[in-house]
Amino acid sequence: MKKNACGFELYLNCANPAEAKRLMQAYPIIDGITSNPQMIATQNDGRTDLKNIIKELREACGPDKPLFLQTPSNNYDDIMKDAMALRDAGGPNTIVKIPTCPDGIKAIYTLTTMGIPTLGTQVMTAMQGVMALKAGAKYVAPFFAPIELFSEGEVAGKGVIDALVNYRAVSGCEGQIMFCAPRNFDEVSWLFQTGCTATTLDPCDFENPFSSKGFTFINTDVQKSWDGRFGAGARIHELLSK
């Protein structure tokens, strides 16, 4: 599995192979691809040839980067069978995403003892995340926007994230916290301050920043100044070669 050079892992959250391939080629800094059953069901124009979809996602991801594939099951026996099948279909650099339900925690523990990496997903409370980390999950994924949506009278998103970051710091746990489902630029910026060690973002999150007003203004202003002095279309490498 390819080592990330900067210590923070940045994943693409996408289950459409063509879109995933486009973005993985456009942004080679992306560390891998995450997906889930809902995305696979809704992003592939009604396709049901799951094995081919997974094969195409693996091709988009490349052989050396992690591909995260999820079981929709909540039953221990089915989770275990799905995990083996997903690993077989996705290859050795496949990380199995498992819902953090009671049987899911048990399955994470069993798969960890077998040397199969897992991600505890659908984390809506700190306790779910801690239990998955204690069971040996390589990653846990707190879903920020849904936590905020359903947190009436409960700890909201930032509280859950902070608790998991603190748990990881005081326990020495090596499992990583993958921040999921930010809703806007402000939450994306905030997540980099939290102590989370990974995030997965939708395709728009990779492309929208380049259309921000600030970047567009500065980038255009620099180009105008250059063109005004040296002429539109002037290139540094051409000027320096004269």
N, C-alpha and C positions, 0 to 999 in steps of 0.2 A: 504494500500500500504506500502510495507516494507521501512523503513527509512534507508537511506545510512549513514553509520557511519563516513565516511571521508569527507563528504561535496562536493565531486566531483563525478558525476554520469558517469559510464562507461558502454556503451551499445554495444551489438553485433548486427551488421548490416547483417542480414541473413534471407532469406525467405524459406529455405529448412528445413523442420521440423527435419529430421534425423541429419543433420549437426548441426542445432541449439541445439538439445538435447545433442549431443556429447560435444559441447563446453560449454554449460551451466553446465553440470555435471563435466567437466574437470576444469572449472574455476568458482567456486561458487561466486567469487567476482563480476561477471558481474551482473549489476543491472537490466537488462531486454533486450528485443529484439526489434529492429526496422526493418521495412520492407517497401516496396513500391510496387505499381502495376507492375512495370517493373521487379523487382526481383521475385515476385510471378509468373509472366508469363514465366520467363526464367530459374528459378532454380528448377523447379519441373517436369522435364521430360515430358512436354506437358500436365500435368494434368489440368483439368478444374473444378474439384469438389472443388470449392472455400471454401465452408462451412467446408469441411473436412480438407483442408489445414489450415484454421484458427484454427480449433479445435486442430490440431496437434501442431501448433505453440504455442497455449496457454498451452498445456500440456508440451511442451519443456521449456517454460518460467516459468511455475509454476503459481499458483493462486494469489500469493501475489506480483509479480513483474510486472512492466508495459510492456504491449505489444502495440507497435505502429503500427497501420494499416491505410493505406492511401486511400482516394478516388482519382480516376483518373479524376473526373469531375471538370469542371470550371464554371458550371452553379449553381447558388445559390440553386434552388429547388432540383437539383440532389445531390448537396453536402450535404444538410440537410438530404435527404432520405438515402444517403449512410452512413452518420455519425451514424444515428440511427441503421441501419442494421449492421454496423461494431461493434458498442457497444453491440448489442444483440448477435452477433456471438462470439465476443472476451471476453465478460464478463466485470464486473465493473471496472477492472483495465486496461481497454483499453483506450489509448489516440489516438484520431483521428488526423491524419496528413492531412492537407489541403493546396493545392497550394496557394501561396500568390498572386493570381490574384485579380482583383477588387471584384468579387463575393465571393472569398475565404475570404477576409478580413471581408466582411459583415457576412458571415457564422460563422467565428471565434467569432465575436461580439455576434451574436445570441446564439451560443452554450455556450459561457461563461456565459451569463445571465441565461442559463438553468442549469448551474453547470456541464457541460460536458467539460472535459479538452481537449485541442487541441495543436497541434504543427503546426506552420506556416512553410511550407516546400518550397523547390525550391527558397530559398532566394538568390538572386544574387546581390542585392544592399542594402545599409544600410537603405534606405527609406522603402523598402518592410519589412524589419525586424522591424523597428520602428512602422510601421502601424499595423503589426500583434501583437506586444507587447501592443500597445495602445488599440487594440481591445480585449485584454485579453488572448492572447495565453500563455499557460503555458511554452511553449518552442518555439524558432525559430531556424531554421537550415540553416545557411549559408553554401553553397556548395563551399568549398575552391578551389578545382581543376578546376571545371567549371568556377568559377569567374575569375581565372587566365587565363583560355583558351580564354574567350570571353571578356576580359577587355580592348580591344584596345581603347585607348583614354579615358578610364574610370578608376575609382578607382579600384585597384587590390585587391586580396583577403585579404591581411593583413590590408589594409585600411578599408575595410568593417567590418572586425572583430573588429578592434580597435574602429571604430565609434559606433558599437553596444555595446561593453563593456563600453565605456564612457557614452553612453546614459543610460544604465542600472544603472551606478554608480550615475549619477547626478539626475536622475529622481526618484530614489527609486523604480523602477519597479521590481516586484518580478518574472517576467517571466525569464526563463533561456535561455542561449545561448548554443545550442548544435552544436559544431564544427563537420562538416561532410567532408568527401572526402579528407583527407590528402593523399599525393602521396608517401611519403617516411618517413624514420625514423626521418629525420631532421624536417619535418613539424609536425610530431607527437610530438616531443620534444618541438618544438616552441609553440604548442597550449597550453601546460600546463603553459606557461608563460603569456598567453594573458588575463586572467580574465574570460575566458569561464568557465561555471560551469558544462558542460557535453560534452561528445563526443560519437559518435557511430563509431565503427571500423569494418572492414571486418574480416572474420575468420583468414586470413593470418597475420593480424596485431597483433593478440594475440599469434601466434605461431612462427613467424619469429624471434622475439627478442632472443629466446632461442638458435638459431643457429648462432648468431652473432659471429664473430671471437674472440672478446674480451671475451665474456662469455665462449665460448667453451675452449679457452686457459686456463683461470683461473680455471674453473671447473675441467678440466682434470689434470692440474698441482697439484691442491690440492689432488685429488684422487691418483695420482702417489706417492706423498710424503707419504701419509697415508699407501698405500699398501707396499711401500718400507720399512717402519719401522715395521708395524704390520702384514703384510702379506695380499695378495690379498683376498678380501672377508671378512676380519675382520670387525666386527660390534661393535660399541661402547657399545650398550646395552648388548651384549654378554660378552665383556671384563669386564664390570663393574659388571656383575652378578657373576663373579667367586670369 
